[in-house]
Amino acid sequence: MGKADALSRRPDFEQGTKDDNKDQTLLKPEYFAIRAMEKGHMLINAEEGEILDEIRKSEAKEDDVVKAVEEMKRAKVKSLRGDEWKLEEGLVLKEGKVYVPKDETLRTKIIRLHHDTPIAGHGGQWKTVEMVTRNYWWPGVTKQVQKYVEGCDQCQRNKNRPTPPAGKLMPNPIPTKPWADVSVDFIVKLPESQGMDSILVVCDRFSKMAHFIPTTETTLALGLAKLFRDHVWKLHGLPETVISDRGPQFAADFTKELNKMLGIDTRLSTAFHPQTDGQTERTNQELEQYLRSFVDHKQTDWPDWLATAEFSYNNKEQSSTKETPFMVNVGRHPRTGFDLRRQGNHPAAADFADRMKLQHEETQAALKKAQDDMRRYADRSRGEAVKYKEGDKVLLATRDLQIQGRPTRKLTEKFIGPYTVKKIISPNAVELDLHRSIRIHPVVNVSRIVMYREDDQLGNSRRSSSGRTPSRRSFPPTQWN
């Protein structure tokens, strides 16, 4: 016996069924409130319906507006011809848009409805203006909407800033000799191999010579000091300055452990530069590019390539010095195995000393020119630093913060705060009064902060759309990446 097909079971095919649309209503008409206008239609939800009722009630305070519209209509004032103004169901309409009386609470409520809600989606200034003015109008609506959006707490926290980085470039002082001024940086989160998952990159800021040392991401200051002793100090001696982007406390702990290990009491200068001269960053990029070219498919043999990567890097001419790191350090190029001719006899000691002195002077001049060029190029895309003062409220960028408990950076707020400027360190750096959960050094570059805009009437005294008060929020433990 055959089975009934789907068509034979349709309810509208049953005997006695007269309405083939019975029980198929998807959205009931009462779910909607539609108001038709001559110049378009407005779809109004429950809150908008309440707003229209409030506008009608507020009109009583502006009887002169209604009377003026009626009088000008009767007088056939030119500006009112063509149905520019009209009265309809207790509302004053201008070109089909509802005129909102001079009631700041009501106007703010309308802006909030078209900006803060999930449907509005916290649009930008002009998008919010367009949404509001589809259905409403009042004098100065554009400026008021722009001011509201500019002071929106959620927008300030979560949106990228299209403005150029604040503050002119302030490069580090130019070193005067090799291995007196070194930078320490890390390449982390590599595939684990031979018990290692990171690379310690130590770079001489004068000659640009670098050493690539395998390590682990969890290695503390003591372990890093041992690596520095075994791979750098034994070759070049003790530096005068150590620069790190991990914060001044890290650099201080690192040098303290190194001094203790070497049995000396030399005071090293340490510095924290969130934005250094870019040398170490470029070194990291070149090393990563080298490893990508030579590691195996599983990427597990990267520690085996660090020695040849280091030799290759140090044997290449640097754009800033116009020399190779080998030449600046020892006055000659290393033998590579494919030299075309033998090296001549070594010069006399006096001649060699003179040549090295000249080499270092030329290197320093080249570094100065490269630094000036870099500053001039960088400053073309940078704005003047905002002149902050003590007591200002600012937001701190999260782009370089490691925030625990947040599964993905893409959905993490762009800025946290607000925090108070505690002290002005320099035109490009300020000290912030940070919450104890923010485990970073309180001195930050001005490129990492933006002014927090507060507006007594419209802005951040109100609760955000999520219902949270936008004050200093409890935030997961945070540190620099």
C-alpha positions as CSV (number, residue, x, y, z in Angstrom):
1,M,0.0,0.0,0.0
2,G,1.5,3.4,-1.1
3,K,2.2,6.1,1.4
4,A,0.4,9.4,1.2
5,D,2.5,12.2,-0.3
6,A,3.1,15.6,1.3
7,L,0.5,17.3,-0.9
8,S,-2.3,15.0,0.2
9,R,-1.6,15.9,3.9
10,R,-1.8,19.7,3.4
11,P,-4.4,21.0,5.9
12,D,-6.1,23.3,3.3
13,F,-6.9,20.2,1.2
14,E,-9.0,18.7,4.0
15,Q,-12.7,18.4,3.3
16,G,-14.8,21.3,4.6
17,T,-11.8,23.8,4.5
18,K,-13.0,27.0,3.0
19,D,-10.2,29.4,3.9
20,D,-6.9,28.1,2.5
21,N,-5.0,30.6,4.6
22,K,-6.3,29.5,7.9
23,D,-3.8,29.0,10.7
24,Q,-1.0,30.5,8.5
25,T,-0.8,34.0,10.0
26,L,2.9,34.7,10.7
27,L,2.8,38.2,12.1
28,K,-0.4,39.7,13.5
29,P,-1.3,43.2,12.4
30,E,-1.5,44.5,15.9
31,Y,2.3,44.0,16.2
32,F,2.8,47.0,14.0
33,A,1.9,50.7,14.3
34,I,2.3,52.4,11.0
35,R,1.8,56.1,10.4
36,A,1.5,57.2,6.7
37,M,2.9,60.5,5.7
38,E,2.6,62.2,2.3
39,K,6.4,62.1,1.9
40,G,7.0,58.6,3.2
41,H,6.0,56.2,5.9
42,M,7.3,55.8,9.4
43,L,7.5,52.5,11.1
44,I,7.2,53.3,14.8
45,N,7.8,50.8,17.6
46,A,6.3,51.1,21.0
47,E,8.9,53.5,22.3
48,E,8.5,55.8,19.3
49,G,4.8,55.8,19.9
50,E,5.4,57.0,23.4
51,I,7.7,59.7,22.0
52,L,4.9,61.0,19.7
53,D,2.6,61.1,22.7
54,E,5.1,63.1,24.6
55,I,5.5,65.5,21.6
56,R,1.8,66.1,21.5
57,K,1.7,66.8,25.2
58,S,4.8,69.1,24.9
59,E,3.1,71.1,22.1
60,A,0.9,72.7,24.7
61,K,4.0,74.5,25.9
62,E,4.5,75.8,22.4
63,D,1.1,77.0,21.3
64,D,2.8,79.9,19.6
65,V,4.4,77.5,17.2
66,V,1.1,75.9,16.2
67,K,-0.5,79.3,15.9
68,A,2.3,80.6,13.8
69,V,2.0,77.7,11.4
70,E,-1.7,78.2,11.1
71,E,-1.3,82.0,10.6
72,M,1.4,81.6,8.0
73,K,-0.7,79.1,6.2
74,R,-3.6,81.5,6.0
75,A,-1.3,84.3,4.9
76,K,0.2,82.0,2.3
77,V,3.8,82.8,3.3
78,K,6.1,81.7,0.5
79,S,8.3,79.5,2.6
80,L,5.3,77.5,3.6
81,R,3.9,76.7,0.2
82,G,4.3,73.3,-1.2
83,D,3.3,71.7,2.1
84,E,6.6,72.5,3.8
85,W,4.8,72.9,7.1
86,K,1.5,71.3,8.2
87,L,-0.5,70.3,11.2
88,E,-1.6,66.7,11.4
89,E,-3.1,64.8,14.4
90,G,-1.7,67.2,16.9
91,L,1.8,67.2,15.4
92,V,3.6,70.0,13.6
93,L,5.3,68.5,10.5
94,K,8.1,70.1,8.5
95,E,8.5,68.4,5.1
96,G,6.8,65.3,6.5
97,K,9.1,65.2,9.6
98,V,7.8,65.6,13.1
99,Y,8.9,68.9,14.7
100,V,10.2,68.2,18.2
101,P,9.6,71.0,20.8
102,K,12.4,72.6,22.8
103,D,12.5,69.8,25.4
104,E,16.1,68.7,25.9
105,T,15.0,65.5,27.7
106,L,12.7,64.5,24.9
107,R,15.2,65.4,22.1
108,T,17.9,63.4,23.9
109,K,15.6,60.4,24.2
110,I,15.0,60.5,20.5
111,I,18.8,60.6,19.8
112,R,19.3,57.8,22.2
113,L,16.7,55.6,20.5
114,H,18.5,56.1,17.2
115,H,22.0,55.6,18.5
116,D,22.3,53.5,21.7
117,T,19.8,50.7,21.0
118,P,20.9,47.3,19.5
119,I,18.9,48.1,16.3
120,A,20.6,51.5,15.9
121,G,24.0,49.9,16.7
122,H,26.0,53.0,17.9
123,G,26.4,54.5,14.5
124,G,28.8,57.3,13.8
125,Q,27.8,61.0,13.8
126,W,26.5,61.3,10.3
127,K,24.8,58.0,10.3
128,T,23.0,58.9,13.5
129,V,22.0,62.3,12.1
130,E,20.5,60.6,9.0
131,M,18.5,58.1,11.2
132,V,17.2,60.8,13.4
133,T,16.2,63.2,10.6
134,R,14.4,60.6,8.7
135,N,11.4,61.2,10.9
136,Y,12.2,64.1,13.3
137,W,13.4,67.7,13.0
138,W,14.2,70.6,15.3
139,P,16.6,73.6,15.0
140,G,20.2,72.5,15.6
141,V,19.4,68.8,15.4
142,T,22.6,68.0,13.5
143,K,24.9,69.7,16.0
144,Q,23.1,68.1,19.0
145,V,23.3,64.6,17.5
146,Q,27.0,65.1,16.8
147,K,27.7,66.3,20.3
148,Y,25.7,63.3,21.7
149,V,27.7,60.8,19.6
150,E,31.0,62.4,20.4
151,G,30.3,62.0,24.1
152,C,28.9,58.4,23.9
153,D,30.7,56.3,26.4
154,Q,30.4,53.0,24.5
155,C,31.6,54.6,21.2
156,Q,34.7,56.0,22.9
157,R,35.6,52.6,24.4
158,N,34.9,50.4,21.4
159,K,35.6,52.3,18.2
160,N,38.9,52.8,16.3
161,R,40.1,56.4,16.2
162,P,40.6,57.6,12.6
163,T,42.9,60.5,13.7
164,P,46.7,60.2,13.2
165,P,48.8,59.1,16.2
166,A,49.3,61.9,18.7
167,G,52.7,63.2,19.4
168,K,55.7,63.8,17.2
169,L,58.3,61.0,17.0
170,M,60.9,61.2,19.8
171,P,63.7,58.8,18.9
172,N,66.2,57.5,21.5
173,P,69.6,59.2,21.8
174,I,72.1,58.0,19.2
175,P,74.8,55.7,20.7
176,T,78.5,56.5,20.3
177,K,80.1,53.1,20.2
178,P,79.2,49.4,19.7
179,W,77.3,47.5,22.5
180,A,77.0,50.4,24.8
181,D,73.3,50.7,24.1
182,V,71.3,47.5,23.6
183,S,67.6,46.7,23.1
184,V,65.9,43.6,24.3
185,D,62.8,42.2,22.6
186,F,61.0,38.9,22.2
187,I,59.3,36.9,19.5
188,V,56.7,34.7,21.3
189,K,54.1,32.0,20.6
190,L,56.2,30.0,18.2
191,P,55.6,26.2,17.8
192,E,57.2,24.4,20.7
193,S,60.4,22.8,19.7
194,Q,63.2,21.4,21.8
195,G,61.4,22.8,24.8
196,M,61.5,26.4,23.4
197,D,58.6,28.6,22.2
198,S,60.2,32.0,22.0
199,I,63.2,34.0,20.8
200,L,65.1,36.6,22.8
201,V,66.4,39.2,20.4
202,V,69.3,41.4,21.6
203,C,70.3,44.2,19.3
204,D,73.1,46.7,19.5
205,R,71.7,50.1,18.6
206,F,75.0,51.4,17.2
207,S,76.2,48.6,14.9
208,K,72.8,47.0,14.5
209,M,74.4,43.6,15.3
210,A,71.9,41.2,16.8
211,H,71.9,37.9,18.6
212,F,68.9,35.4,18.4
213,I,68.6,33.2,21.5
214,P,65.9,30.5,21.9
215,T,64.0,30.7,25.2
216,T,60.5,30.3,26.6
217,E,57.7,32.8,27.0
218,T,57.5,32.2,30.7
219,T,61.2,32.8,31.4
220,L,61.6,35.5,34.1
221,A,64.3,38.1,34.6
222,L,66.7,35.7,36.2
223,G,66.6,33.3,33.3
224,L,66.9,36.0,30.8
225,A,69.9,37.5,32.6
226,K,71.6,34.0,32.3
227,L,70.9,34.0,28.6
228,F,72.3,37.5,28.2
229,R,75.4,36.5,30.1
230,D,76.0,33.3,28.1
231,H,75.3,34.7,24.7
232,V,75.9,38.5,24.8
233,W,78.0,39.6,27.7
234,K,80.8,37.1,27.1
235,L,81.3,38.6,23.6
236,H,80.7,42.3,24.1
237,G,80.9,43.1,27.8
238,L,78.4,45.0,29.9
239,P,76.2,47.7,28.2
240,E,75.6,51.1,29.5
241,T,71.9,51.2,28.7
242,V,69.3,48.5,28.3
243,I,66.0,49.3,26.5
244,S,63.0,47.1,26.6
245,D,59.3,47.5,25.7
246,R,58.2,45.3,28.6
247,G,58.3,48.2,31.1
248,P,60.9,49.8,33.3
249,Q,60.4,47.3,36.1
250,F,61.3,44.4,33.8
251,A,64.5,46.2,32.7
252,A,65.4,47.0,36.3
253,D,64.9,43.4,37.4
254,F,66.8,42.1,34.5
255,T,69.9,44.3,35.1
256,K,69.7,43.6,38.9
257,E,69.9,39.9,38.3
258,L,72.7,40.4,35.7
259,N,74.8,42.4,38.2
260,K,74.3,39.8,40.9
261,M,75.3,37.0,38.6
262,L,78.5,38.8,37.4
263,G,79.4,39.9,41.0
264,I,79.5,43.5,40.1
265,D,77.7,46.6,41.3
266,T,77.5,48.7,38.2
267,R,74.5,50.8,37.8
268,L,73.0,50.3,34.3
269,S,70.6,52.8,32.8
270,T,67.3,51.2,32.0
271,A,64.5,52.7,29.8
272,F,61.0,51.8,28.8
273,H,60.0,52.9,25.3
274,P,56.7,51.6,24.0
275,Q,57.7,53.0,20.7
276,T,61.4,52.7,20.2
277,D,63.3,53.6,17.1
278,G,61.8,50.6,15.3
279,Q,65.2,48.8,14.9
280,T,64.3,45.8,17.0
281,E,60.9,45.5,15.3
282,R,62.5,45.5,11.9
283,T,65.0,42.9,13.1
284,N,62.2,40.7,14.3
285,Q,60.4,41.0,11.0
286,E,63.5,40.0,9.1
287,L,64.2,37.1,11.4
288,E,60.6,35.9,11.0
289,Q,60.8,36.2,7.3
290,Y,64.1,34.1,7.3
291,L,62.5,31.4,9.4
292,R,59.4,31.2,7.2
293,S,61.7,30.6,4.2
294,F,63.7,27.7,5.7
295,V,61.7,25.9,8.4
296,D,60.2,22.5,7.7
297,H,56.5,22.0,7.0
298,K,55.7,21.3,10.6
299,Q,57.7,24.4,11.7
300,T,59.4,22.4,14.5
301,D,63.0,22.9,13.5
302,W,63.1,26.7,13.9
303,P,65.7,26.6,16.8
304,D,68.2,24.9,14.4
305,W,68.1,27.8,12.0
306,L,68.8,30.6,14.5
307,A,72.6,30.4,14.1
308,T,72.5,30.8,10.3
309,A,69.8,33.4,10.6
310,E,72.0,35.5,13.0
311,F,75.0,35.2,10.7
312,S,73.0,36.1,7.6
313,Y,71.5,39.1,9.4
314,N,74.8,40.5,10.7
315,N,76.4,40.1,7.3
316,K,73.9,42.3,5.5
317,E,74.2,46.0,5.0
318,Q,71.9,48.1,7.2
319,S,70.0,50.9,5.6
320,S,70.7,53.2,8.6
321,T,74.5,52.7,8.8
322,K,75.2,51.8,5.1
323,E,77.5,49.1,6.5
324,T,77.1,45.5,7.8
325,P,77.1,44.9,11.6
326,F,80.2,42.8,11.2
327,M,82.1,45.6,9.5
328,V,81.1,48.2,12.2
329,N,82.0,45.8,15.0
330,V,85.3,44.3,13.8
331,G,86.3,46.3,10.8
332,R,86.0,43.5,8.2
333,H,83.5,41.2,6.5
334,P,83.5,37.6,7.7
335,R,84.6,34.8,5.4
336,T,81.6,33.2,3.9
337,G,83.1,30.4,1.8
338,F,82.4,32.0,-1.5
339,D,84.8,34.9,-1.4
340,L,86.3,35.7,-4.9
341,R,89.8,36.6,-3.6
342,R,91.9,36.3,-0.5
343,Q,92.0,39.1,2.0
344,G,95.3,41.1,2.0
345,N,97.7,41.4,4.9
346,H,96.2,43.0,8.0
347,P,97.0,46.7,8.4
348,A,99.3,47.8,11.2
349,A,97.7,48.3,14.6
350,A,97.8,52.1,14.4
351,D,96.2,52.1,10.9
352,F,93.6,49.7,12.1
353,A,92.7,51.9,15.1
354,D,92.4,55.0,12.9
355,R,90.3,53.1,10.5
356,M,87.9,51.8,13.2
357,K,87.6,55.3,14.7
358,L,86.7,56.7,11.3
359,Q,84.3,53.8,10.8
360,H,82.5,54.6,14.0
361,E,82.3,58.3,13.2
362,E,80.8,57.6,9.8
363,T,78.4,55.1,11.4
364,Q,77.3,57.7,14.0
365,A,76.7,60.3,11.2
366,A,74.8,57.8,9.2
367,L,72.6,56.9,12.2
368,K,71.9,60.6,12.8
369,K,70.8,61.1,9.2
370,A,68.7,57.9,9.3
371,Q,67.1,59.1,12.5
372,D,66.3,62.6,11.1
373,D,64.8,61.0,8.0
374,M,62.7,58.6,10.1
375,R,61.5,61.5,12.3
376,R,60.6,63.6,9.3
377,Y,58.8,60.7,7.6
378,A,56.9,59.6,10.7
379,D,55.8,63.1,11.7
380,R,54.1,63.6,8.3
381,S,51.4,61.2,9.5
382,R,51.4,62.3,13.1
383,G,49.4,65.0,14.8
384,E,50.6,67.3,17.4
385,A,50.5,65.8,20.9
386,V,47.4,66.7,22.9
387,K,48.4,69.0,25.7
388,Y,47.1,67.1,28.7
389,K,47.1,68.5,32.1
390,E,46.9,67.0,35.6
391,G,43.3,65.9,36.4
392,D,42.3,65.2,32.8
393,K,40.2,62.1,32.2
394,V,41.6,59.8,29.5
395,L,40.9,56.3,28.0
396,L,43.8,53.8,27.6
397,A,44.1,51.8,24.3
398,T,43.9,48.1,24.8
399,R,45.7,47.2,21.5
400,D,49.0,46.3,23.4
401,L,47.5,45.0,26.6
402,Q,47.1,41.4,27.5
403,I,43.7,41.1,29.0
404,Q,42.8,37.9,30.9
405,G,39.4,36.4,30.6
406,R,38.8,37.8,27.1
407,P,38.7,34.9,24.5
408,T,39.3,37.2,21.5
409,R,40.9,40.6,21.0
410,K,38.5,41.3,18.1
411,L,35.5,41.6,20.6
412,T,37.5,43.4,23.4
413,E,36.9,47.1,23.9
414,K,39.4,49.3,22.1
415,F,39.8,51.5,25.1
416,I,39.4,51.1,28.9
417,G,39.0,53.7,31.6
418,P,38.5,56.5,32.2
419,Y,41.7,57.2,34.2
420,T,43.0,60.4,35.6
421,V,46.2,62.0,34.4
422,K,48.3,62.1,37.6
423,K,51.5,63.8,36.3
424,I,52.9,65.2,33.1
425,I,56.2,63.5,32.3
426,S,57.0,65.1,28.9
427,P,55.1,66.4,25.9
428,N,54.8,62.7,24.8
429,A,54.3,60.9,28.0
430,V,52.0,61.1,31.1
431,E,51.6,59.2,34.3
432,L,48.1,57.8,34.9
433,D,46.3,56.9,38.1
434,L,45.7,53.3,37.1
435,H,43.5,50.7,38.8
436,R,45.5,48.1,40.7
437,S,44.3,45.4,38.3
438,I,46.1,47.1,35.4
439,R,49.6,45.6,36.0
440,I,51.5,47.9,33.7
441,H,53.8,50.9,34.3
442,P,51.6,54.0,34.8
443,V,53.8,56.1,32.5
444,V,52.4,55.8,29.0
445,N,53.0,57.4,25.6
446,V,50.3,59.9,24.6
447,S,49.7,57.8,21.4
448,R,48.1,55.2,23.7
449,I,45.6,57.5,25.3
450,V,42.7,59.6,24.1
451,M,40.8,62.3,25.9
452,Y,37.6,61.1,27.5
453,R,34.7,63.4,26.6
454,E,32.2,64.1,29.3
455,D,29.0,66.0,28.7
456,D,26.8,67.0,31.7
457,Q,23.7,67.2,29.5
458,L,24.0,64.4,27.0
459,G,27.0,62.3,27.6
460,N,28.5,60.0,30.1
461,S,26.5,60.8,33.2
462,R,23.8,58.6,31.7
463,R,23.9,54.9,31.9
464,S,25.1,53.1,28.8
465,S,22.7,51.1,26.7
466,S,23.8,47.9,28.5
467,G,22.6,49.4,31.8
468,R,26.2,49.7,33.2
469,T,27.3,52.9,34.7
470,P,30.4,54.0,32.7
471,S,32.6,54.8,35.6
472,R,36.0,53.1,36.3
473,R,35.0,49.6,35.6
474,S,36.4,46.5,37.3
475,F,38.6,45.0,34.6
476,P,40.4,41.6,34.4
477,P,44.2,41.6,35.3
478,T,46.0,43.4,32.5
479,Q,49.6,43.7,31.4
480,W,51.6,44.7,28.3
481,N,51.9,42.2,25.6
